[in-house]
């Protein structure tokens, strides 16, 4: 914890030094005090204070959690099937590898045509970004289980259900958790870009950053980025705690 705080302080110090040295004008890179003042300003807007920033954050968070949740619900079973079945893997893995390199942003025109500007188009794009790392992590986790454990269970006449519950799922869980964490990060990056393309109702941190850019409020742009980073830290903390409970047997 102390080292993490020191890393943030070092980053702020380097940022301040760059601003004081005049490497970039304040119109292009606000100083840390200017960015902090913009963040405090965002926290004071609305009634009660902070309502506007909280509204943007909650809209973005709902889209991310819905998209990543859907990716977990579909990606984990698909990944487990890919890892456990050679036939399933040989049939579907080339198809997944075909779609995986296509960035979610390339799907924005189709998402808008299919779902319009709103919640569902953003969720669809986030799902696309998070699905592939989650599915491939689950596949890698199953394939990484030591075959000695599986052979031992078969010798003991374990049922297929026992093999899944006592070997494959526990063995794959660390990889699945890693895949979810990666998918969550990709989901945030996808969401902000999707909100750049437009949202119905004008809510979302990406939409807020885009509006601040149009108004030449670079300090608010940086403050919006800081808000995304803080929410990401909170979600990472929650996932880490959940992973410790799920993987306490390790």
Buried (B, 14 or more C-beta within 10 A) or exposed (E): EEEEEEEEEEEBEEBEEEBEEEEEEEEEBBBBEBBBBBBEBBBEEEEEEBEBBBBBBBBBBBBBBBBBBBBBEBBBEBBBBBBBEEEBBEEBBEEBEEEBEEBBBEBBEEBBEEBEBBBBBBBBBBBBBBBBBBBBBBBBBBBEBEEEBBEEBEEEEBEEEEBBEBBBBBBBBBBBBBBBBBBBBBBBBBBBBBBBBBBEEEBBBBBBBBBBBEEEBBBBBBBBBBBBEEBBEEBEEEBEEEBEEBEEEE
